[in-house]
Amino acid sequence: MASYAALWRARMEMMRPGNGLMAALGALVGLVVARSGALPLHAWIAAPLAAFLLAGFGNVLNDVRDAKLDAKAHPERPLPSGRIRAADAKTWAFILLALGLYEAYVVAGLPTLAFAVVNALALAAYEFWFKRAGLPGNVVVALLVASTFAFGAVATGTHPSEWGLLWLLIAMAFLSNVARELLKDVEDQDADRGARLTLPLVAGPGATRLLAFFLVNAAVVLSILAFFESPDAWWQPWLGILALADLLFVVASSLAWVSAARSQRLLKLAMLLALAAFLFGATAGAPPAW
């Protein structure tokens, strides 16, 4: 029983539930911001669940592909530590993929299933090809993170031209997550040497930190548009929450020169706060959810 429980703990750890919850929250924000009326209850449940499961699939696949690198950089993770076998991890990734695609179909049929299939293929392409390329891989990961908002919006059936401020959030998420991926590469450059062609290994950690700094602050500059385009029906204090998120973004980008790891964590917190701002702002005064 103890070993069975340990195996499940390893499976859940490989999923990185925190990242999965961020993906689920992204899909939920997409639903809330883009919808123009009531949605069926199953959409509110299945869309975040699909995002959570597919994010878990990507994270497990990442650990399977990175087992040798993690033996040096992260030996405590489930695969290099021997807490789970590679065959079991691959089976777990397949189960998560199958469940995620099923839930994506439940959300809104073929449109959301097609969106999820494209994302799953992009996750696989990243692991097998783009990851080794460094910066292109960073861009793919950031696009995948930002796509969670678009997935929720697609589930509403609203035309992309009517997504409004959601496009702003998508752009902010993309820029800040490219920066996070760059800072991860700064942190892992010793383990990546000889295995990946990351920007810190090509241009140096200083130039990489500088690029991350500019990307984060570009996201902050973009967010200023929200203060001029805020919908009248939204809960106006949401702009105060967004301003606090912007402050954290600026601090996090500056912290990159002190600690790349701490800067990454603070960037994640800033993005979570920005998500909360959009979620609370769009929820107040909105029509009934279902």
Salt bridges, closest charged atoms under 4 A:
GLU13 OE1 - ARG83 NH1 2.90
ASP63 OD1 - ARG16 NH2 2.57
ASP66 OD1 - LYS131 NZ 2.79
ASP70 OD1 - ARG77 NH1 3.32
GLU76 OE2 - HIS74 ND1 3.82
ASP88 OD1 - ARG11 NH2 2.69
GLU127 OE1 - LYS131 NZ 2.49
GLU181 OE2 - LYS184 NZ 3.25
ASP185 OD1 - ARG196 NH1 3.07
ASP188 OD1 - HIS74 NE2 3.77
ASP190 OD1 - ARG193 NH2 3.45
ASP192 OD2 - ARG196 NH1 3.20
